[in-house]
Amino acid sequence: RKQISALGASERRFGLEAAGVQRNYTEFARDLGNERSSEERLVQLARQFERARTDFPRLISLVGRARSRGDVDMSVPALAFDYYGLVAADAYGAEAEAAGDHKAAQAMIAFAQQHQTPSPACPAQTPDLCVEISRAFKGPIEAIARTASADLSAEMEALEDGPESLETLASMTKLARTSVQRYGTLLAVPSLADWARRSDETRQALQEDLSGDILDAIESVNTSKGYREIKAKYFAGEDMDRPELEKVAAAFNAAMEQTTPFKDMPYARYFNALYNQEFSDLKQLDSQALAGVRPLLSLGGQQMALYGDLADALAGRKRGQSAERIRNAMRHLSVVHAVMGTYLIEYQDRYKACQSKGDSVYTITTRNDYVTRDGFGNEISRRPGWTNKESYRIPAKFRDQFDALFGEATQNSLGQLLDLFANDGNVARLRSGTRALMAKHACDSAEIQQFEWGLLAYSDDVTRRMEGKPAPKSP
């Protein structure tokens, strides 16, 4: 390459290029370098295959990487796999069998399923090699399955020796579900398949014997979460679809139907989630409902945060606390406040039958002035207008929520944030749905009683998150 560069310089010095002799020595040198680099890459790849001669997963990975590069002659990786593939597969199978490695067994099953017959998918030059490797994997796979079957059988026998109870049934169901998650395709191997069959028969027989206890458990809860937990705890796979459990399945389906009492109204899904206290679903629904007003909320929050330092100084707080509270409130704002506000405002007119002497009575005074402002929003003049007074009767259990929403709505951050999306379409439909819910269900109905508890519980959870307080510890 040095000689080529020197020759090119000489031609330029003696004016050969000017005479029309055009030779691209740089390109020629690059081609020579690329050829040498390609050879070096092949040598390096061959060395990598040599180092991986007893590491079957590594061999497969090297072939995949060579194919993805596109600049390697695939005959070299294929030839290397011919040399090392079977040896590496034997070592891989022996090591997996010794360790009882069920993940390796599942990987061997996947390879064997793909290479039952010779095919171009085989990374070797001779596709028959992959079929031979698949046969070599059969012994380790069966040995690992037998070990797993023995372990699972011992666990199942210990449960069978225990009391005939829902706790034992729950443990059997957990064992069945865990075996599927852990062993996957290995459960199709005869020894494990036989264990799975016997396990299913034992568990299902216990389900039949305990069907009365299961029915009692279903009757003891009243939320979709509770019903789903019962099904997950005592049933695996398609257990409940068996004819022998027809009565249990009917009770379960009827109970689940009762967990969605609110239908044919805007945002029925949100109300049913409140009814069942499904907080994770409610958070997702909040995010969807507020998606259209997030930019406005962000702008409004920034404007309110501008006055945070002044508020902190006047209150003697550490600088930045008010702004942080506002930002935290923005992150956790929920349309449950719109549901709560509508429910409380409408309560005295729609639910007079449930009013009592213990109710709280609130009077809200609203003053309306005529204000003139300049083009920058600055107030120029103010002329007193009129004053409205409205009274509301609120059940005592909602007193704190009414105070938070309306007690100082013009001063607290929650009230200001709520004003920002008061006219949003999603929130308007949510309020309309709340009114429809109250119109369809009496105040003393079981549906409304449970809805109120869910409304209070989620409202408290949202308020806690907005204030940055930790979640309460489980008892």
N, C-alpha and C positions, 0 to 999 in steps of 0.2 A: 504493500500500500504506500510506503514511503517512496518507492521508485516511481509509482504511478503519479503521485503528487509532484515529484521532481520533473517528470516528463511533461506534465501539464504546464508547469511554470516555464519550462524551456520553450514550449510552443508559443506561449504568450509573449515571451521575451523576443523571439525571432519573428513575430508578426504572422505566424501561420494562421491564426484565427482570422486575421484581417484578410488573408488571401483566400478565405472561404473554407478552410479545413476545420470543420466543426466536430469536435469529439467531446462528449460529456464524460470526462474522466471522473468527476465527482459521483455521477450516477453509477458508473462502472464500479467504483470503489465501494459504494453503498451496497450494490448487489453482492459483491464479494463478501462484504461484512455480514450481510443478512444470511448468506449461505453458511458462513462460519458460525453465526449466532444460532441458526437452526440446528446445526450439528451439536453445538454445545448444549442446547436445550434438550435434545434427544438423549445425549449422554447423561445429563442431570436427571432426566426422567427415568432412565434405565437404572440409575443408582437408587432412586427413590423406590422403585419396584423391588430392587434387591433387598433394601432395608425392610420392606413390608412383606417379605416372602412368607412369613408365618402369621401375618395380621390380615385376616380376610376382609373386615370392614375397611381397612386402610387401602387394600388393593382395589376394592370397588370404588372408593372415593377417588383414587388416583385416575382410574379410567374415566370417571365422570368429569373430572377437571380437565383431562386431556381433550375430551370431546367438546367441552364448552369453549376451549381456547380457539379452536379452528385453525391453528397454525402448526399443528403437530401431525406427523404421519401416523395414523391410527394403527398401522401394522405393528409398530413397536409396542404400544400398550397391549394390543391383542396377543402378540407373541409372548410378552411377559406374563400375561394371565394364563396362557397355555402352560408355561413352565411352573408357575407358582400357585395357580388357583386351587388345585386339589389338595396340595400340601397345606396351604393356608386354611382351607375349609376343614380339613381333618383336625388341625390344631385348634381352630375356633370351636368346633363341636365338642372336642374333648374338654377344653377349658370350661365351656358353658355347662357341660354335664357335671363336671366336678363341683362347680359352684352352685348348681341348681338355678342357673340364671334364666328366669322365665322370659325376660325381655329379649335375650339372645335367641331363645327358642322361637319366639314370635317372629324375629327377623329371619331366622332360617325357614320358617313356614312360609313367609312372604316370598323369599327367593325360590323355594320349591314350587310354590303355586304358579310363579311366573315362568318357570323353566321345566314344565312337565314334559315337553317335547322340544327338539332342537328348533331354535328360532334366531332371527337376526338380532334380537335383543340381548343375546348372550355376548358378553364383552370379550370372549376368547375367539381365536382364529377358527377353531373347530367348535361349533355350537353344541356338539354332543358332550363336550366337557361340562357344560352347565347342567345337563341331565344327570351326569355322573355325580356331580357335586350335590344335587338335590337328593339322590339316593343315599349319599354319604351322610347327609343331615338327618335322615330318618331315624337312625339309632339314637343319637343324642336327644332328639325331640321327644321320642317315646320315653326315654329314661327320665328326662326332666318332668314330663307329664306324670309318670308313675310316682315320683317323689312328691310332687304337688298334691296328687290324689291322696297319698297316704297322710300328708299333713292335714288336708282338709277333712278327711274322714275322721281323724282323731278329734278335731274340733267339733265336728257334727255329733260324734258319739257322746262327747262330754255334755253337749246341750240336750241330747235325747235322755240322758240320765238325770237331768234336772227336773224341776217341777213343771207341770202342765199349766203354763201361765202366759199372759200377754208379754211379760218380760222375756220369757224363753222364745216366744214367737218373734219378738223384735230382734233378738240376737241371731236367730236363724235367718231372718230376712236380711239383716246386715251382712251376714256371712255370704249369702248368695250374691248380693249386690257387689260386695268387695271382691269376690272371686271373678266376676265378670270384668270389673275395672282392672284387676291385676293381671289376669291370665289371658283375657281377650281370645284371640284365635286358637290359643293352646287348648281351650275348652272343647274344641272339636276333635281332639285326639282321643281315641277310644277309652283309655283309662280314665281321663278326666271327664269325658262325656258320660261315662257310667256313673261317676260320682255325682255329677250335676243332676242326672235323672233321679237317683236315689234321694238326693237332697231335696229336690222339688216335691217328690212324693211325701216325704216326711213333713215338710213345712206345710204343704197343702192339707194334709190330714189334720194337722194341729189347727189350722185355720177353721176347718169344719167343726172341730170339737169346741173351739172358742168363739164360734160365731155370735153367741149371745153376748159375750163380753165385748166383742167388737162393736155390736149394735149399741151397747151402753156407752161405749167410748164416743161413738158418732153423735149420740144424743147429748153428750156432755159439753160439746163445743158448739159455737154458732158463727164461726167465721170461715171463709174459704181457706185461709192459712191453716187453721186448726184441722180442717178436713183433709187438706193435702198432706199435712204432717202425719195424720193417722194412716193414710194410704201408703205413704212412703215408709212408715215404721213397720207395718204388718204385712205388706204385699210387695212381691217382686215380680217383674215381668208382667205377664198377663194373668196373674193369679185370680184377680177379681172377675175376669171374664168367664170363669168356669161355671157350668150350670149348678154345681153344688153350692155356690155362693150367690145364687140369684137374689136371695132376700137381702143379703148384705149389700150387694151392688145397687139394688133398687133404693135402699135407704141412703146410701152414699150419694147417688145421683140426685135424689130428691133434696137432700141436705145442701148439696152444691147449688142447686137451682135457687134455693132460698137465700143464698149469699149474694144474689144480684137482684134485689127487690126493685131497683130503680131502672125503669125501662121507658123507651119512647119519650125521651126528653133530652135537651142539649146537655152534653157532658155527663151522661149517665155513668160512664166508666169512672169518672172522677168521684162521683158520689158513692158508687159501689166500693171504690177503693177506700174511701173514708169509713164506710160502713164496716169494712173488714180490717181497718187499721193496717193497710198494706203500705207502709211508709216508703219503701223502695220504689213501688209503682207510682206513688204520689209525687215523688221527687222528679221522676221522668216526665210525668204529665205536666208538672209545673214548668219544666224547661220547655216543653212543646207549646204550652199556652202563652208563655212570655216571650217566645222567640221573636215575634214581630215588633215588640217594644223594647228590646234590649238596647238598641242604639239610643233611644230617648231616655231610658233609665240611666244609661251610662253618662249621658250629658247632664241630666238632672242631678245625679249623684256627685259629679264633679263640681257643679255649681254650688251645691250645698256644702261640699267639703271645703270650698274656699273660705267659708266663714268659720270653719272648725277651730282654727288657731285663736280667733277672737273669742269664741265661746269658751275655749279652754282657759284663756287668760282671765276672763270675767269670773269663771267658776273656780279658779285656783287649781285647775287640773294640769297634769303634765301635757306639754305641747304635743299635738298629733293624736290625742286620744279620741276626740270627737270625729276627726276625719277617718280614723281607723274603724270606729263604730259604724260610720255611714258606709264605708266600703264593705264591711262584713255583712251589714244588712242587705246591701246590693247583691252580694253573692248568694244569699239564702232567701231572697224574697220569694214569696209563694202566693198563688192566687187563692189559697185557702182564706186569706184575709178578706178577699172579695166575697167569698161564700159566707164567711162568718158575719161580715157587715150586713149583707143582704138579709141573712136569716134573722139577725137581731132587729133590724129596722122593720121587717115585715111581721115579726112575731106577734105583736099586740093586736094587729088587725086580722091576721089569719088564724091565730090560735087563742082566741079569747076563752075558749072552754078550759084551757089549762092554766089560766092566770090564777094567782093565789095572793094571800096577804103578805107572803114572804118575798114577793117580787120587789125588785129595786125600780124606782121611778126616777128617770133622768129627764132634765129639761135642757135642751140645747138652744142657745140663743145665737141667731145669725144676724149680723148687721151688714147692710148693703149701702155703700156710699157711691156717689158719682165722682169719679176720679178722672182728671185730665192729665195726660202724660205727653212728653215730647217724643221726637223720633228715636231717642236713645232709651226710652222707657222710664225716664226720670219723672217723678210726680211734680206737676205744676200747680194743680189746685185740687181741693177735695170739698165736696158739698155733701153734708149728711143726707142719707136716704131714709130707708125704712128698716125696721127690726122685726125679725120673725122669731117666734118661740114655739118649739115643738117638744112634746113630752112623750117618753117611751117607757113602757113597762117591760122589764127584762127579768127572766128567771134568775134567781140568786146565783146559780152555778155559772152563769155567763157574765157576772159582774166585772171580773178582771179583764175579760176580753173586750167588753164594751168600753171600759176606761181606756184601754190601750188604743182602740181604734178611734174613738170619738171624744174622749175626755179632754184631750189637748191636741186635737187633730191639726191645728194650725202651728203647733210648736214642736211636736215630736217628729223625729225623722221618719218613722213608719207612716204617719199621716201624710207627710210630704211625698214620700215615695208612692203611696197609694194614689195620690192625686195625679201623678204622672201618667198612669195608665187607666184612669177612670173611664175614658171613652174608647178604649181599645175594643175591637170587635170580638175577640176571643173572650175577654172579660165580660162584655155585655151579654154574650151567649151563656156564659157561666152563671151570671146573675139571673138570666131568664130561666135557666134550668133549675136554679134554686127555688124560684117562685113556683115553677111547675111541680117540683118535688113536694113543696108544702101544700099545694092545692090537691094533690093526689093522695096524700097520706095524713091521717089524723095525728094530732099532737101527742096523743096517748097511745099510739100504735107501737108495736114492738119494733117496727122498722125505724121509726123516728127516734125512739129511745136509744137504740144502738147507734144510729147515725149521729146523734148528739154526742155520745161518748167518743166516737171516732173523731168527730169534728174538734172536740176539746183536746183530745190527745195529740192530734197532729198539729193543731194550732200551738200548743205548748212546746212541741218539739221544734217547730219552725222558729218560734220566739227564742228558744234556748240557743239555737244555732246562729240566729241573727245577732244575739248578744255575745256570742263567742264563748258560751259556757260549755263545760264538758258534759258528755252524756252520762246520765245516772247509772250507777253500778247495778247490775242484776242482783236480785236477792239470792 
